[in-house]
Amino acid sequence: MLAHDIIRRPIITENSMDQVADRKYTFEVAKGANKIEIKKAVEEIFKVEVEKVTTMNYIGKPKRQGVFSGKRADWKKAVVKLTENSKTIELFES
């Protein structure tokens, strides 16, 4: 897997922006990616040093509209903590 296939998109919410002060950044990642792959992908894309990776799996909610029913997609979230001497990720600064 390529690094850009593992890191899908940044998650920018009020809670995730509060964690930036603690050098923690949140991303949506590929469901099959493990912590080691996520760490290598973030280091390769953003040229930073990763200290710790925490992952969470989310199950899609069932939804219906009239007689049609379905389910939102399952997805995986990763919170990446950078080392103290690492530079920050500029994507989250603005």
TARA-V891738 format. One record per backbone hydrogen bond with DSSP energy under -1.0 kcal/mol. CO is the residue of the C=O (numbers start at 1). NH is the residue of the N-H. E is the energy in kcal/mol with one decimal. If there is no record, write none. Layout:
BEGIN
CO&NH&E / CO&NH&E
END
This chain:
BEGIN
2&6&-1.3 / 3&7&-2.2 / 6&30&-1.9 / 9&28&-3.3 / 13&17&-2.1 / 14&18&-1.4 / 15&19&-1.2 / 19&22&-1.1 / 19&24&-2.0 / 20&23&-1.8 / 23&82&-2.6 / 25&80&-3.4 / 26&11&-2.2 / 27&78&-2.8 / 28&8&-2.2 / 28&9&-1.4 / 30&33&-1.4 / 34&38&-2.3 / 35&39&-2.4 / 36&40&-2.2 / 37&41&-2.3 / 38&42&-2.4 / 39&43&-2.2 / 40&44&-2.1 / 41&45&-2.6 / 42&46&-2.3 / 43&47&-1.1 / 49&83&-2.1 / 52&81&-3.0 / 54&79&-3.2 / 56&77&-2.9 / 58&75&-2.0 / 61&72&-2.6 / 63&70&-3.2 / 65&68&-1.6 / 68&65&-2.9 / 70&63&-2.2 / 75&58&-3.3 / 76&29&-2.3 / 77&56&-2.7 / 78&27&-2.6 / 79&54&-2.5 / 80&25&-2.7 / 81&51&-3.0 / 81&52&-1.7 / 83&86&-1.0 / 89&92&-1.3 / 90&93&-1.2
END
